[in-house]
Structure formats: C-alpha cells, structure tokens
C-alpha cells in the first residue's frame, strides 16, 4: 500500500478509508494531493482486499477545492502546472467513477470548488447537517473542473447547474439533498459512522454487480434505447454466471441470506 503525505489511507473490514488530510489548508487540493488521489484510486482498483471505498475529509471542512495559494506560487508556470494537476485529479475521478467497487463520500463541513465537484461523483453521498456547497470557481475568475460539468447537469439539471456555476450560490446540506446532489443528510456527529456503515454493508455485497450498475449508469445518457438494453442484457448474463450471481439466485430459491465474495 502506498505511503501518503496529504491523505490518510487505511483498510477496515474490506473498506478503503481515504481522508483528505490538509486540514490546516482547508483540505485544499495542491499538486501533491492530486497525485496522491490518483495513486489512492489505483490502489483501490488493484487491491482485491478492498471491496468498497469511503472518502471524507479531516478537520472542519471536506475541501475548499483547489489550493489557490499554491497556484499563486506557480508564477508564470501557473497554466502549465494547473494542467498537470488536472491530469492527476481527473485521473483519480475517472478511476473512482469506473471502479468495480462502490464509492461512498461523506461531506463534513464546506465543499467548495473541486471539493463540491468531487463530492458529486460518489455512488452514495452523505453530508453532515452543517455542510455547505458552492461552486466558487468564477468568484476567483476560474472555470469548473473535477467533472462538475459532467455530473451536475445529470444530477440536478442544466438550469440549476448554470445557477450554481454562474452565481456561486451556496447550498445548505438540505438544499443539496432536495436538488439531488446528496443521498442523505445526517447529524454531524453521526456522519462518519453512517457513511462507514453503508460502505461496510456494500463491501459485503455483490460488488461485481455494483460495478456493472456503475458502468450501465455511466453510459445511460449517451446510448440509444436499444444499445443500452443490449448493455443491460450483456451485464445481466455475465453477472448470472459469476459466483455471486449463482449464490444470489440459490439464496433466493432457498430462502436464506446470500454470502457474497465479490467473485
């Protein structure tokens, strides 16, 4: 398992627990954190002992987004360096989004800019009641990154996405849930245990089937009806032939609880 400077990474009951760990900088994403997020995503993908992922932040904020102080330090190289950072961060988001394992995100405190973007990518997203969400990019003369322009229109629609990105409206956790950004809102002191319990439950489920669900949903806005149904047929047929698929069918017939192995 990789060693990290800007993240805490551990495995508990088959769940990879990743914590953004720059609380003194509001968990701002600098070049090092972007690199380490990419490596963490690869580790989660490659390690068969990991069957679900939980991503959250240490400290009072989930993430304030890009670390603008580090951007300023790039000087005349700022454009090139931000593009380099994007390579790493976007690779991590792509990997987590296509991971054959569910990703649960727990948003503690503010999620701004890329913090908001990353939060929206989770398969299940929980937020503390005190959490806040804002795009923030244009307030700094910048434009969105971190897949926000892909996921948010699909989650909440174009009009609301335009409002968030152009006006930097701040959403409360309850508003974010009502808009469709979040799975649920929980009390602040229950956030971590709620998200970890859900991640652990998923880790003990048919993770190959979860991965197929993710793959199907990723293509649902770009395929025709007939093509998408063919993807469904291929997925269903493949899953029925797996160890977990056979176990799920047998358990249903035998009226017992299935025991899934992620195989």
C-alpha positions, -999 to 999 in steps of 0.1 A, spaced: 0 0 0 13 35 -9 25 60 17 8 94 15 16 129 28 -17 146 21 -41 117 26 -48 92 53 -54 58 38 -64 27 57 -84 -5 52 -111 -16 76 -134 -46 70 -127 -45 33 -134 -8 31 -106 16 19 -110 47 41 -95 78 24 -93 110 43 -82 143 27 -56 154 52 -46 190 49 -69 205 75 -46 235 80 -52 244 44 -90 235 44 -80 203 26 -72 224 -4 -61 203 -34 -25 210 -43 -3 192 -68 8 166 -42 -27 158 -31 -39 154 -68 -10 130 -74 -19 110 -42 -56 109 -50 -47 93 -83 -24 68 -66 -51 60 -40 -76 53 -67 -52 29 -84 -45 12 -51 -83 7 -45 -86 -6 -81 -58 -31 -78 -62 -44 -43 -87 -74 -42 -89 -70 -4 -108 -37 -10 -144 -40 -19 -157 -5 -12 -143 29 -7 -152 57 18 -138 92 10 -141 121 36 -120 149 50 -101 155 82 -109 187 101 -137 211 98 -140 211 60 -144 184 34 -124 205 9 -122 242 -1 -112 230 -36 -80 240 -54 -53 254 -32 -52 289 -47 -21 298 -26 -2 270 -42 -15 281 -76 -2 317 -70 33 302 -62 35 287 -96 41 322 -110 44 323 -148 40 285 -149 5 286 -134 -13 274 -165 10 245 -172 11 235 -135 -27 235 -132 -30 214 -163 -6 190 -147 -26 189 -115 -57 183 -136 -41 152 -152 -38 136 -117 -71 148 -102 -91 139 -133 -75 105 -135 -85 98 -99 -121 108 -106 -122 87 -137 -108 57 -119 -131 60 -89 -162 65 -112 -153 33 -131 -141 14 -101 -157 -21 -99 -165 -12 -62 -189 13 -48 -176 47 -36 -193 64 -6 -185 100 1 -190 117 35 -191 155 33 -181 172 65 -183 210 65 -178 231 34 -174 215 -1 -163 243 -24 -149 243 -59 -133 210 -67 -144 198 -32 -180 202 -45 -171 186 -78 -155 155 -61 -184 152 -37 -209 149 -66 -190 119 -81 -198 95 -53 -221 65 -58 -237 73 -25 -231 108 -9 -239 117 27 -234 151 42 -234 165 77 -263 187 85 -239 217 88 -223 211 54 -224 237 27 -218 235 -10 -207 261 -35 -190 260 -69 -169 291 -62 -148 289 -94 -160 321 -111 -156 341 -79 -119 336 -85 -121 342 -122 -118 305 -130 -140 278 -146 -152 245 -132 -131 213 -132 -132 179 -114 -161 166 -136 -186 191 -123 -198 200 -158 -204 163 -164 -221 151 -132 -240 181 -121 -262 185 -152 -270 148 -150 -278 150 -112 -297 183 -109 -304 195 -145 -289 223 -167 -307 253 -152 -297 246 -116 -261 238 -127 -259 271 -146 -271 290 -115 -245 273 -93 -217 279 -117 -225 315 -127 -237 329 -94 -218 307 -69 -250 302 -49 -243 284 -16 -265 254 -9 -272 241 26 -270 203 31 -308 200 30 -310 221 -2 -283 199 -18 -303 169 -9 -335 183 -23 -318 193 -55 -304 157 -60 -268 162 -51 -269 140 -20 -281 107 -10 -289 118 26 -282 143 53 -273 131 88 -264 148 121 -229 160 123 -218 135 149 -233 106 130 -219 113 96 -188 92 97 -204 62 113 -233 63 90 -212 65 59 -188 38 71 -217 15 80 -231 19 45 -197 13 29 -192 -18 50 -226 -31 40 -218 -26 4 -184 -42 8 -201 -74 19 -225 -73 -11 -222 -85 -47 -195 -60 -57 -192 -72 -93 -229 -64 -97 -224 -30 -82 -196 -24 -107 -219 -33 -135 -246 -9 -122 -219 19 -123 -209 10 -158 -245 10 -170 -254 43 -155 -222 59 -169 -234 52 -205 -272 58 -200 -272 94 -213 -252 87 -244 -266 54 -258 -298 47 -277 -326 27 -260 -317 -5 -279 -280 -2 -273 -285 5 -236 -308 -25 -233 -281 -46 -250 -256 -34 -224 -281 -45 -198 -286 -79 -213 -248 -84 -215 -244 -73 -179 -272 -95 -166 -259 -125 -184 -224 -120 -172 -235 -115 -136 -257 -146 -137 -226 -167 -145 -205 -153 -116 -200 -170 -83 -220 -142 -66 -248 -143 -92 -252 -181 -87 -251 -176 -50 -277 -148 -51 -301 -170 -72 -296 -200 -50 -301 -180 -18 -333 -166 -31 -347 -200 -41 -335 -215 -7 -349 -185 12 -316 -178 30 -292 -148 33 -267 -149 5 -229 -149 12 -212 -128 -15 -175 -130 -22 -171 -103 -49 -164 -130 -75 
